Amino acid sequence: MTSTTPTTPAAPTTGKTAKTGKTAPADLLGASEAYWESDVLPVLADYVRIPCLSPEFDYSWDAHGEIARAAALLKEWASLRAIAGMSVELSQLPGLTPVIIVDVPANRPSATSLPTLLYGHLDKQPPLGDWRPGLGPFEPVREGDKLFGRGTADDGYSIFAALGAIEIAQKTHKTHGRCITIIEASEESGSPHLGPYLKALADRFGEAGPGLVICLDSGAATYDRLWYTTSLRGLVVGTIRVKVLSEGIHSGAGGAVVPDSFRILRELLSRIEDEKTGEILLESCVAEIPPSRRAQAEALVAELGAATLDHFPVTPGLRLANGVAPVDQLLARAWSPSVAYVGIDGLPPIADAGNVLRPFTAAKIAMRIPPSADSKAVSADLRRRILADPPEGAEVELLDLVPANGFDAPDTAEWLAVATDEASLAYFGAPGRGMGEGGTIPFLSELLASYPQAQFLVTGVLGPDSNAHGVNEMLHIPTAIRLTAAVAHVLTQVP
């Protein structure tokens, strides 16, 4: 890992919340800065070097052993933390990716509150293209306040932030309730392996479950405040495969007689998306935007303007869907369904493209669905649309269909709203704000369904230019430092 300039987090502010007249303690920020520089960044760099791709992108993940190597690295680091009473476990059920479980007892003698669950993941997306000169997906490079490398922000930093928050709280002589940290290894594949572990851990949480869930896998519209996520879209992923031949034939011999598999695939895709407008045509994807979420978006735009919007590297002259009004863009990203065609098989590179009618074409699709949509209903709807009455009698399959529900957070308790605002003012210098995000964190909907009384703080470091899932992914180090201090303060305020 190379470094050019030191990281300097924002100085603590004297700003106080209007509701309490208090501010979060400044010593947590200083402790977090020292902790990240000395105890975290070298190990995070070692983690970057491990190509621990999620199972969806490495079907031989178990044989390759990269996920196991990353889990072992992080487990060993966790075991060395100076956290009183901590137990660290690396658990792996047969056929499933491992999880790291860190259980820390309350250090508050009178603590009777429900435990807090802190969540993150260690599996990674693939490189997904050519990184800029001087950078690579599995070679950490530090440039000032930025650490580049796959998994830095999504979501390798999470175990360091979660345990760091507990450690600096104890180091600065503050009390907290019981905390259980779970770091899984299948999130980028839709968390298919997490459910059995959550069931196995049910006894630890008790019948009532966690009182607070802190998820460290979300985004930030800016780096100048603490952001928390109020909703997330669901996701349905699958592959549509159209086959017309057992082997390729000369296009001059079969053209105009044998239908091209790409044309049939194109016709099938028009059953689910209007190719002119991008409108999703599945009735199961129709959802009303709650008035409270619309009001939230309007208030954000009124306060922060275009700072609330992502700035995409679009080509000159490209017209954005859903108009250019900031409120419409915010709501579309958080609540509107969409489909992305993320991979195609059966098409050779242009340099190898002969005049051939190919046997098949397959496209992998990723459908984002509204937070309130039922992903299983969408999957069933998609299956009916794609498989009914195959065009030209072609062989059509819908493979590897994986549904994941979205998340719409419950109302925030007064104590949590105050704690997050205090932390944002003290460590970032501006009030905290909430907004809907367009991504998916599957386990949140499962937890909300199982423990409806739980409070949720869904936050993260995926801010401007963090490039999660894309090339040149980077962690904004000052934000990680501030976020760790903020989580520490919240943990000390759990009633």
N, C-alpha and C positions, 0 to 999 in steps of 0.2 A: 504494500500500500504506500503510495507516495503522498506527500503533503506539501502544500505551498504556503499556506497561512493558517494561523490558529483559529479555532472557533471561538466566537465571542457572542454569548447570548445577550439578549436585551437586559438592561439593568432593571432591577425590581422597581416597580412603581409604587407610589404612595396612594394610588387610587383606591377608593373604598366602595363597596357595594352600597347602593341606595337603601337596600332592605335591612342591612345589619350595621352599617358604619364600620365594618371590620375589613381587614385585608389578610390574605394568606401570609404565613410567615416567610420572610425572605431567606432564611437559612436553608430551606429545602432546595432553592434554586442553586445556591452555591455548592451544596452537597451533590446535587445532580450533575453539575458541570464537572466537578472533580472526578466523580464516579465514571462518567462517560469517557473522559479523556484517558484515564488510567486503567480502568477495568473492562471496558466494553469494546472500544474501537479495534484493538488488535485481534480480539476473538471474532468480532463481526467480520473482519477482513478474512480470517480463516474460513468462516462459514461461506462467504461469497465464492471462494475457490472450489466449493463442492457443487457439482452439477446435479443436485438432488431434485430432479424433475418430478412433478406430480404423476401419479400412476396413469392418468389419461394421456400423458405425453411420453411415458416410458413403460410400456407394457411389461418389460422385464425388470422392473424396479427392484424386486426382491433379489434376483440373481446379481444385478449390478452392484447393489449394496450402498449406493450413494445416499439414499434416505437414511439408512442405518448409520452411515458415517456422520451425517449431519446431526442426527439425534444424539449420537454418542458424544460428539463434541459439545453440544449445548448442555447435555445432561452433566458431563464432567465439570463444565464451567459453573453450572447452577449449584453443584454439590459443594463448591468452594466458597459460596457466598456467606457473608457474616450475618446471617439471619437467625435469630434465636428460635430454637425449637423446630426448625424446618426439617421436613422429610422430602427427599427427592426420589422419584421412581420413574424408571423407563419401562413402560409396559407395552407388550406386543401380543395381541391375540392372533391365533392361527389365520394366515392368509390376509391379514390386515396390516396397514402401515402402523408404525409405533406412535405412541403419545408419551409426552413428558408430563408428569403430574408432580406439582410442588405444593405441599400442604404446610401452611404456616399457622400455628395457633395464635389466638388473640393474646396480646400483651397488655390488655386492659383488664384488670381484675374483675370488674363488674360487667364485662361484656356479655350480653345475652342476645345480641342481634343475630340474625341469620348470616351465614357465611357469604363472603363476596367471591364470585367467580371471575377470574381474569383469563382472557382467551387470546390466543394467537396461533399462527401456523408456521411450519418450517419448510414445506414443499414449495417448489418454484415453477414458474412458467418457463418454456423454452426460450432460446435467444431471440427468435422471431425477427430475423433480419440482420443486416450489417450495422454494427455499432460504429460510431464516428471514429476517425483515426485517433489512436492513443487509448481507446477504451475497448473493453471486451466484457462479455457477460459474466465470465468466471475469473476475472482478474480485478481485484479491488484497486481503485484509483481515487485518491483524495485530492480535490481541487478546492482549497479554501474551506468553505462551510459545507461542501458537497462531497459525499462518498458515493462513487459510482460502482455499480455491479448488480447482477441479478439477485433479487431477494433482499436487498438492503432495506427498502421501505415496505416491500410486500412479500414477506412479513417478518423477515429475519430479525428486525429490531425489537419485535414484540416481547420476546422473553426477557430481553435486557431492560425494557421499560417496565414490565410487570414486576420483576423481582427487584429492580432498582428502586421502584417506588416504595416497596416494603422496606428495603434495606436503608434507604436514606431517612425514612420516617423513624426507624429505630435508632439510627445513628444520631439523629437530632433530638432524641429523647421524647418522641411523640408516640401516642398509643393508637392502636387499631384493633379491629375485630379479626376474626379468623378469615384467612384468605387462601383460596385454592386456585392455582394457576394450571391451565391445561394448554399445552402446545401440541397441536395435531399435525398430521402430515398428508392429508388428502383434500385440503380445502380447495385448491386450484382445480380439482376434479369434481367439485360439487359436494365435498365432505361425505362421500359414501361410506367411509370407514369409521366415522365419528360416533354414530348412533350406539353401537354396542358398548363403546367405552362410557358414554354418558349413562347408559343403563347400569353398567357395572359400578359407576360412581354414585348412583342414586342414594345409597345408604350414607355416604359421607355428607351429602347435603341435607338429609333428613326428609321427612314427608313434605315439609313446606318448601324445600328447595332453597336456592340462593336468594338473598334479599336484594342483592345488587349484582348485575352482570356488567363487567367492563370489557368491551370488545375493542381490540387495538388494531383492527384490520380495515379501517375506513379512511375517508378522505378529509381534506381541508381546502376550502376555497382560496384561502390566503394563508400566509405564514405569520400574520400579525396578531392572531388571537386563537383561543381554543375553540375548535369547531366540533360539534357533535351531530351525529346523523339521526334524523327523525324518521326516515323511511328508506327502504331499499327495494329495488325491483326484484322479481323472481326470475328464474331462468329455466328454459327447456332446451336441451342440447340433443341433437340426433344427426344421423347421416342418412341421406336419401340416395339410393343406388338404383340406377336404371341400366338394364342389360338388354342388348338386342342381338348379339352374336356370341358364338362360342370362341371365335378368334377374329382378328381384324382381317378385312378384305380390301382390295383395291377400290378406291372411291370412284374410279371411272367405270368399274364393273357393277358396283352396287348402288351408286348414287342415283337418287330418284326412284329407287325400288325399295331398298332397306332404309327405314327411317333412322336418322341420326340420333344417338342416345342423348346428346346435349340438347337437341331441340325438344325432346320429350321431357327431359329434366326441366327445361325452361318453362314448358307448359304446366308442369306440376307445381313449380314455384309460384306461378301466377294464381294458383288456388289459395295460397296463403298470404300473398302480398300483392298489392296493386303496384305494378312496376313503374307507373307514372308518378304516383304520389308517395309511395312508401307506406300507405295505410295497410295495417294488418287486418285480414278479412275473417279471422276466427272470432265467432261470437263470444267464446270463452275468455277472450282478451279484453272485452269491453268493461271498463270500470269508471266510476265517477270519482273525480278528485275531491276529497273532503274539503269543505269550506275552510277549515282551520289550516290545512296545508297551503291552500291558495293565498290565504291572508298572510301566512308566514313568508311565502315567496315575495309577495308584494312589499312587505315590510323590509325584507332584506335588500331588494332592489332600490327602495326609497332611501335606505341608509347608505348602502355601499356602491350602488350603481353597477357598472360593468365588472367590478372586482369580484362579484359573485359568480361570474361565468368562466367556464373553461375557454382557453384560447387555442383553437385547434390549428395545426399546420396545413390549412386547406390550400388548394391550388387557386390561383387568381381567377376571380369571376365565379367561383362556385356559389350556388344559391343554397342556403341552409334550409332544412326542412322546418316546418312549424314557425316560419317567419323569423324576424330578427328582433322582436321585442324581448328584452331580457326576462321578463316574467314568464312569457310563453316558453322560452328556451329552458328555463329552470324547471318548470312544471313538466315539459315534454321529457326531459332527461330523467326525471324522477318517477313519472306516472304513465307515460305513453308506452305502448308495446312497440317493439322494433325487431328486425331480424338482420343478422350479419352472416354473410357467407364466408366462413373462416378457413375453409380448406376444400380443395378439389382433387380427386384422384381420377385417373384414366386419361388425363391429358398430358402428353409428353412436353418437355421444353420445346420452344420454337425451333431451336437449332436441330432437334431430332424429329421434327414433325414431318413425316412423309404424307403422301396423298392416300390416306387410309381412313376407311370407316372403322372407328374403334369399337371394341366389344361393349364397353360400358363407360358411363360417367357417374361419379358419386360426388356429392357435395355435403360437407358438414355445415350445419346451421346452428346458430346460437340465437335463440329468441329471448329477448328481455320482455317480461310481462309485468303489469301493474302490481304494486305491493299487495293489493287485496285479491288478486286473481288466484284461482286454484290451479297450481301447476299440473296436477294429475288430470284435471278436466281439460286443460289446454293440450296435454299430451294425447289424450283420447281423441280430442277434436282434430288435432294434427294427423293422427294415425288414420282417422276416417277420411279426411280430405286427400291425403297422399295415396292411399292404397285403393280407394274406390275407383272402379272402372279405368284401369290403366290405359293410357293413350296407345293406340295402335296395337294393343295386346302385348306390350312390352313387359318384361319381368321387372317389377318394381318392389323394392324393399325399403323399410324404414328401420334402421339399425341403431343399436346403442343409445336408445332414448333415455335420457336422464332428466327428471323434473326436480326443481327446487323452488319452494315457495319464497315469496318476498317477505318484507317485514315492515310493519307500521308501529312505531314505538308507542307505548302507553303514555298517558300524561305524566309529566315529570313531577316528582314529589318536591315540596317546598325546600327541604333540606338539601337535596341534590342540586336544585337550581341555584341556591345560594352558594353552595360549595364550588360549583363549576365557575360561577361568575367571579367569586373571590380569587380563584386560582388563575383565571384568564387575566384579570386585572393585574395581579401581582407578578405573574411570570411572563406574560405576553405584552401587557401594557394596554389592552383593549378588552371590552366586555366580550364574553363568549357568545356564540351564535349557533343556531341549529339550522339544518337544511336537509332536504331529501337528496339522496345519491342514486345514481343509475345502476350501480353494480349489485352484486348478490353475495350475501353471506348466509349460506343455507342453515347453519345451526341456530341462528337467532330466532327464526320462526318456530323451530322445534322447541326451543326453550320457552318462548313466550306461550306456546300452547300448553306446555307442561306446567309452567309456573307463572300463571297470569298475574300474580301479585308482585312479581319481581320488578325492580327498577332497572333501567338500561342506560349505560353511558357508552355509546358507540362512537368511537373517535379514531384518530390515526394521523399519519404524517404524509398521506398521499396528496400533496399540494401541487402548485404550479410547477411544471417541468419534472415532476417525479417520474413520469413515464412508466407507471406500473403496467405490466404486460407488454410493453413496447421496448424499443431499443433505447439505450442510454439511461436505463433506470438509475435513479439516484435517491439517496437519503439526505434531506436537509438537516444537518446535525444540530443546529441550534433549536430547531423545532422538536427533535427527539429529546433534547435536554429539558426544554420547557415542559413538554408533555409529561415526562417522567415526574417532574416536580408537581405538576397539576394532579396527576393520578395519586401521588403520595398524599397531597392535601385532601383529596376526596376520601381516601381510605381513612384518614384520621377523623373525618366528620360523619362517618356512618353511624347512625344512632343505635 
